[in-house]
Amino acid sequence: MLLRLKLTLISHMQIATSGKGFCRAAGKASALIVSNILRVAAVNIIGDLILFLGKVCVSLACALFAFLMLETHKYKSGNSKVSSPLFPVLVSNCPTLYSPTQYACNSEFTGVYSCF
């Protein structure tokens, strides 16, 4: 799917710059991608790495927010007392227990940037 999106994007760029039809521009775009396949692969790998780091940052920010929320006075006394806020935060954000819901939320959050 990513290759199809890139091909369509480059085809439209070729149409805009050369004024040729879509089929001819798509052929030229395919030749352009094949001739620069290593650059395309490097950009895709770097982009995927940046998106993964973005997902990790969102997860860590949620963990920090949860820790700070559990540190408030409301959760230090009364019926909803939490003895150690660190344990629930670590369990909910542990990489080995990385929940599909959390991954889906992070993917939707960073998905805005992945379409470019």
C-alpha positions in Angstrom: 0.0 0.0 0.0 2.8 2.4 0.8 4.4 1.8 -2.6 1.1 2.5 -4.3 0.7 5.8 -2.4 4.2 6.8 -3.2 3.7 5.9 -6.9 0.5 7.9 -7.0 2.1 10.9 -5.3 5.2 10.8 -7.6 2.9 10.3 -10.6 1.0 13.4 -9.8 4.2 15.3 -9.3 5.3 14.1 -12.8 2.0 15.3 -14.3 2.4 18.7 -12.7 6.0 19.1 -13.9 5.8 17.6 -17.3 2.2 17.9 -18.3 2.0 14.3 -19.6 -0.9 11.9 -19.0 -1.3 9.8 -15.9 -0.1 6.5 -17.5 3.0 8.0 -18.9 3.7 9.8 -15.6 3.2 6.6 -13.7 5.7 4.8 -15.9 8.2 7.6 -15.4 7.5 7.5 -11.6 8.0 3.8 -11.5 11.4 4.2 -13.3 12.3 6.9 -10.8 11.5 4.7 -7.8 13.4 1.7 -9.3 16.4 3.8 -10.0 16.4 5.2 -6.5 15.3 2.1 -4.6 18.1 2.4 -2.0 17.2 5.9 -1.2 13.5 5.1 -1.0 14.3 2.1 1.4 16.5 4.3 3.6 13.8 7.0 3.8 11.2 4.4 4.7 13.3 2.8 7.4 14.2 6.2 8.9 10.5 7.2 8.8 9.4 4.0 10.5 12.0 4.5 13.2 10.8 8.0 13.8 7.2 6.9 14.0 8.2 4.1 16.4 10.0 6.6 18.6 6.9 8.8 18.5 4.8 5.9 19.7 7.3 5.3 22.5 7.2 9.0 23.5 3.4 9.0 23.6 3.4 5.9 25.8 6.0 7.5 28.1 4.0 10.7 28.3 0.9 8.8 29.2 2.9 6.9 31.9 4.2 10.1 33.3 0.7 11.6 33.3 -0.6 8.6 35.1 2.2 8.7 37.7 1.6 12.4 38.4 -2.1 11.8 38.6 -1.6 9.0 41.2 0.7 11.2 43.2 -2.1 13.7 43.9 -3.7 14.1 47.4 -6.9 12.3 46.2 -5.0 9.0 45.8 -2.9 9.3 48.9 -5.6 9.0 51.4 -9.2 7.7 51.8 -10.8 4.7 50.2 -9.0 5.1 46.9 -5.5 5.0 48.5 -2.7 3.9 46.3 0.4 2.8 48.3 2.8 2.9 45.4 1.8 4.7 42.2 4.9 3.3 40.5 3.6 -0.3 40.3 0.3 0.4 38.4 2.2 2.7 36.0 4.8 0.1 35.3 2.3 -2.7 34.8 0.1 -0.6 32.5 3.1 0.6 30.4 5.3 -2.4 30.5 6.7 -3.3 27.0 6.1 -7.0 27.6 2.5 -6.3 28.4 2.1 -3.8 25.7 -1.7 -3.9 25.2 -3.3 -3.8 21.7 -5.4 -0.9 22.8 -2.4 1.2 23.8 -0.7 0.3 20.5 -3.8 1.2 18.5 -4.1 4.5 20.3 -0.5 5.3 19.7 -0.8 4.3 16.0 -3.8 6.5 15.5 -2.0 9.4 17.2 1.1 9.0 15.0 -0.9 8.0 12.0 -1.4 11.6 11.1 2.3 11.9 10.2 2.7 8.5 8.5 0.7 9.4 5.5 3.2 11.9 4.3 
